[in-house]
Amino acid sequence: MSGPGSGYRPETWRRGAPARVAVLQLVILGTVATSTLGGHWGSARTNLVLCLAAAVWGLVAMHPSSRERPLIMAVFVAGLIAISFVLVIRDPWFGFYAYAGYSYSILLLPWPWQLAGVAATAAVAALAQTAGVDRTTPGGLAACAGIYACNALAVCGLAWFLHMLETQHTQRGRTLDELRESNRRLEAALAENVGLHQQLVTQAREAGVLDERQRMAREIHDTLAQGLTGIITQLQAAEHAAGEPAEWRKHFAAATRLARESLSEARRSVDALRSEQLEKASLSEALAGAAARWSALTGVPATVTTTGTERPLRQEAEAALLRTAQEALANVAKHAQATRVGVTLSYMDHEVALDVRDDGRGLPAGVDPSGSGPPRKGGFGLVAMRQRIEGLAGTLQVESEPGAGTGISVCIPAAPAASAAGAP
């Protein structure tokens, strides 16, 4: 039997059938009994008593609580067949009433006891059908046996077919229940994975911030702090050598040299804020590395394509493009629910363009694609990206459509790196 929630319950077609059979049985019983009352009063009275007993006995099948108890139903079917047998012996016309045993056996008995009820009913029906056959001759016995076999085989075959059909529907109902349960568990697992993914992205971002802070701490300690310590040491030594001009100039020159070196290191440290990756690789290689790390973290494939002839740009331009790509990828991981991302770096004659496109669900509700409004809490950071790009005389455009993904296009002037060589 299928469980709760299945689309098919095989017992539904059984619920009203026993009551309908009982009503039809009473109608047939009343009709046949009326036709037999015209005979001898003693015989008619006996038939009437048996018919009343059969009618009262048939009421058992109309009570729903009784049908839920297999033992009571087995006794009921056996009693009905016994009453039918007695009635058929008294008058073969009661064979029409005996056919109710077929229905009750199939409806009320469990498998395979249905076959026993059908076989017993077939015997009573065959007895009524062969009332005019001489059973004392071999031919008569063969005819009786043939009629019984036809009745039993036909109805047993029907009972077997109904049983197989019901079994198939029961298995189908169980399969549907299992599929619903599997879908429910899958939805729960997907919801849990979304939460874990958000936690992973948050932890990765926090880890990146911590790594950057630790790198800057080491950088400042190894350059600026040591340089300032040396300058203080040289100035103190120069103060103690105030009466010795040569020694004083020596310490003063050393302090000046350390100050220049520290200034140079400070500039390099400020430049290092753009990305340590750009110190070791070109812009396209840095983008490819950032996309690969992002894909390894999120599980979403990201492809990086470079068109045109690659050439060095100003450090701030390369840093802005890399930071924009990293911010766009972080937004995709946090909001887009995309299945793939494409990053394109295009070198043109006078400009360099960066495009980051995904196939996700588009910008969340309430986010201004222009980035001109105040940043949304926990939002995309479009304002910061636009300020960074416009600070380099560039442009940033955002294209988004619900369910069709988001595209971020950046274009900045392609000033060569040599133009910044004379900067102080």
N, C-alpha and C positions, 0 to 999 in steps of 0.2 A: 504494500500500500504506500502511496506517495506521501511524503511528509507535508507539513504546513507550508503554504506558499507555492506549491506546485501548480502548474496550469491545468492539470487534469486529475480528477479524483475518480477512480474506477467505481467507487461505491455509489456515486450520485445516481446512476441509472437504475440501481436496485431499490432506492428508497421508497418510491411509491408503487413499485411493481407488485409486491405481495398483496397489498390492499386491493389493487385492481383485479388481480387474479382471484382473490377471495370473493369479491362482489360478483365477478363473472361466474364463479363456481356456484354461488348461491342461486343465481338466475337459472343456470343449467339444471341444478339439483331440483329447484322448484318446478321447472317445466317437466322434467322426467317424472318426478313424483306425482304430479297432477295426472299425467297420462296413465299411471299405474293404479290409480284409485278406483278404477271402474271394475276391478276384479273381485274376488272373494274378500269379504270384509276382514277376515283374520289375516290373510296375506297382506292386504292393503294396510292394515293397522301396523303390522310388523315393518313394512316398508316405510310407513310414515314415521315410526319411532326411529328407525335407522337414519332416515333423512334428517330428522331433527337433531340426532346425535352428530351427524356429519356437519350440519350447519353450525352447531355450537362449537364443535371441534375446529372448524375453519376460522372461528373468531380469534383463535390464538395467533394466527399469522398476521392479523391486523394490528396487533399490539406492538409498537416499536421496541419496547424494552425487551420483549421476548426474543426478537430477532437478533439481539446482540449476544445471546447465550446459545452456543452451538449444540450443547447437549439437549436443551429443550426443543430446539428445532429438529434434531434428529428423531426424538420421540414423536414430535408432531407429524413429521413426514411418514414415519413408520405406521403411526395410528391411522393417518389418512389413507394410506395404501391398504391397510387391513380392512377399514370400513368399505373402501371401494371394492375390494375383493368379495366381501360378503354381499354387497348390493348387486354386483355383476352376476354372482351365482344365482341370486333371486330373480334378476331381470337383466338381460344383456344390454338393454337400453341405458342402463346406468354406466355403461362404458364411456359415454360422453363426459360423465362426471370424473371418471378415473383419469382422464387426460390432465387434470389439474396436478396430478403427481409429478408430471414432467416439469412443469413450471416451478413448483415448490422445490423440487430436488435441485434444480439449477440455481434458483434464487437464494435458497436458505441453507444449503449444505456446503461445507468447505470442500475444496478439491483434495483428494480424488473420490470422496464419499458421494459426490454428485452422481458418479457412474453407478454406484450401488442403488441409489434411489431411482435412477432412470431405468436400470435393468428390472427392478421389481415392478415399476409401473408398466413397463413394456409387457411383462407377463400378464398383468391384469387386463391391459388393453387387448392383447392377443386372445385372452380367454373370451372377452366380449365379442371380438371380431369373428371368432370361430365357433360361435354358439350353434350354428346350424351344421357343423362338420361332425361327421361320425369319428370320434376319437378312438374307437375300438379297432379300426382298421389301420394297416400300415400307411396307406395313402393319407388317411385323415391325420395321423400323427405327424407325417412328413409335412402336410400342409400347415398344421399348427406350429410345428418347429420353424418352418420357413417364415410364416407371418411374424412369429416372435423375433426371429433373427433380424428381419427387416426393420421392425419397430426399434429394437434395441440398438442396432448398428446405426440407424439414421439419427436417432436422438442422442446417442453417445457421441457420435461424430460432431453433432451440433454443439454439445456441451464442451467437447475438447476444443473446438474452434473458438467458442466464446472465452474459454479459459486462456488460450494462447493470446487472443486479442487483448484481454484484460491484463495479462502479464506484460505484454509489450508496452501498453499504455502506462502501467505502473513503473516499469523501468525507465520509460521516457520521462515520467514525472520526477523520478529520483535524479535522473541526469540533469533536468532543468534546475532542481533544487541545488545540486552540487555546483552547477555553473553559476547560479546566483550567489552562492556562498563564495565561490572562487572570485567572482567579480567584486564582491564586497571586500574580500581580503586584499585584492589587488588595488582597489581604490584607497583602502586604508594605508597600504604600503607606499603608494604614490604620494599620498598626503604627507606621510612621515618622511619620505625622501625629499620632498620640497622643503620641509623644515630643516632637515639635515643639510641640504644644499645651501640654504640661507645662512645657517650657522657656519658652514665651511667657508663661504665667501667672506663673512664678517671676520672670522678668525684669520683668514689669509690677509685681509686688508690690515688688521691690527698687527699681524706679524710683520708685514711690510713696513708699517710705520715704525715699529720697534727696531727693526733692522736698520732703517735709515737713521734713526736717532743714535743708535750705537755706532754706526759708521761715522756720523758727524762728531760724536764725542771723541772717538779715536783720532779723527782728523785734526780736531782742534787741539787735543792733547799733544799730538806728535808734531805740530807745526806752530800754531799761534802761541800756545802756552809755553812751549820750550823757547821760542824766539823771544817772547816778552821776558821770561826769566833771564835769558842771556843779556838782554838790553839792560835790565835792572842791575845785574851783576857788573856789567861794564861801566855803567854810570856811577855805581858806588865805588868801583875801583878808581875811576877818574876823579871822584871827589876826594879820595884819600891821597891822590897824587897831584893835588892842586899846586904844590910847591915845586913840582918837577914837570916842566913844560913838555918834554919829550914823552915821558910816560903818560902824561895827561892826554896828549894828542893820540897816542896809541890806543888808549881805552876809548876815547871819543870816536875814533875812526871805526873801531870794532863795533861800538854801539850803533853807529850810523849804518854800517854794513848789515848788521842783524836786523835793523829796522826795515831796510829795503827788502831783505830776504823775507821777512815776516809779511810785508805788504804784498809781495809776489805770491807767497803762500796763501794769504787771505783771498787774493783774487782767484787763485786756483781753487780754493775751497768753495768760494761762491759759485764758480763755474761748475764745480762738482755737484751742486744742488740739482742741476738739470737732470743728470743721470750718470751713474758710474758706468752704465752699459756703453754710453757713447764715448767713453775714454778708451774702450777696448775694441770697438767695432764701428762700422758705418751705420748710417741711419736705417737703411733697409735691413741690415743684419740685426740691429737692435730691435726693430719692429718684428722681425721674424722670431727672435728669441722671446720677446714679450708675448707674442701670440701663442707660441709653443707652450710656454709656461702657463698661460691662461687656459689653453685647451687641456693640458694635463690636470689642471686644478678643477675645471668645470665639467670635463667630458664632452664639451661641444667643439666640433671641428672648426678651426679658423685657418683660412688660407691667406697668405700675404703675396701680393703680386706687385712687382715694380716695373713700370714702363718708362721709356725714355732713357737717356744717358745719365747715370747717377754721377753726381759731383758734390764736393763738400759745400756746405752752407754755413752761415753764421752759427755759432754755438747756441745762441738763444733761439734761433729758428728751429734747429734740429731738436733742441730740448722741448720747445713748444709743441712740435708735431708729435714727438714721442709721448709726451704727457697727455696730449689730446687723445691719441689712440688708446693709451692705457685707461684713461677715464671713460672713454666710450665702451671699451670691453668690460670694464667693471660695471657700467650701467646695464649692459646686455645681460651679464650674469645675475644681476640683482633684480631686474624688472622684466626682461623681454620674453623669457621662456622660449628662446630660439633653439633651432636644431642645427644651424650653421651660420657662420659669420665670414664675411669677406673684407679684407683690408687691402686697399689699392694705393700705392704711392706713385704719383705721376710727375716726372720731371719734364717741364716744358721750357720754352726759350727764356721766358722772363718770370715764370711762376712755378711754384711747386704745389701740387694738390694732394690731399689725403682724403680718402673716402672709406668710411666704416659702415657697412650695411649688414643687417641681420634679417631673418625671416620670422621674427617673433610677433608678439601681439600688438606692437606699437607703443606709443607713449602712454603712461598712466593718465587717468582722468585728472584734470586740474593742473597739468604741467604745460607751461607756455613754450611752444617750440621755438619762439624767437629768443627765449632766454633773457628778455628785457625786464621781466618782472622780478620780484624778490624770490630767492631760492626756496623751493618747497622743502619742508623738514624731511630729511632722509632722501632728498630728491636726486636729480640727475647731475647737478653741478654744471648746467649749461651756462650759467652766468660766469663762472670762473673760466670755463673754456673760451667763451666769447671775449672776455676781457684779455686773456692771454694772447689770443690770435689778433684781436684788433690793436693790441699794443705793438704789434709788428706790422701794422698797416695791412693786415689780412682780413679775410671775410670768413664767416662760418654760417652755414645754412643747414637746417634740420628739416627733413621730409619724413612724415610719419602718417600712417593710416591704420586704423584699428584692424588687427588681424593680418596686415600685409607687411609688417616689419617697419624698421626705422633706418633712415640713412643720414649720416652726418658727413657733410662735405666741407673741407677746409682748404683755403687757397691763400698763400702768402707769397710776397715777392721773393724771387730767387736770387738774392744778393749773395755773391760769392764770399767764402770765408776770408779771403785776402783783404776784403774791404774793412774788416775789423782789426787788421794787424796793427794799425796805428793808434788804437784806443789806449788811453792811459790805464 
